[in-house]
Amino acid sequence: MAKWINKFKYAANGLAHAYITESTFVILSWFFVTLIALGIICAISITEWMFIILFCCLALVAELFNTIIERICDVFTQGWIIKEIGIIKDLCAGAVLILSMCSLIVALIVFVPKIF
């Protein structure tokens, strides 16, 4: 049982670190909280909840993976400027951007008809 508790502690430490150090993670988290509040106010359907939760969680996870990849690249390059590493980081950021835009589109599809 203690091993499981430690695993959750490590996961919580990682999320806390991301929240403290990664501004994009904070923005995406607040976007998620806002959508939850809107979902409650607008009484969205179960299907709409599934899409909102799925896309918001995917965006947060993508940002965590982006951060992980960036940190690994930074460790291995030790401050050297390597063109390929820059491209890798840009590709990761692009993936997060695409998923974030998809999340925004899903949110608009769900909420615009309910608000207007």
Buried (B, 14 or more C-beta within 10 A) or exposed (E): EEEEEEEEEEEEEEBEEBEEEBEBBBEBBEBBEEBBEBBEEBEBEEEBBEBBBEBBEBBBEBBBEBBEBBEEBEEEEEEEEEEEBEEBBEEBBEBBBEBBEEBBEBBEEBBEEEEE
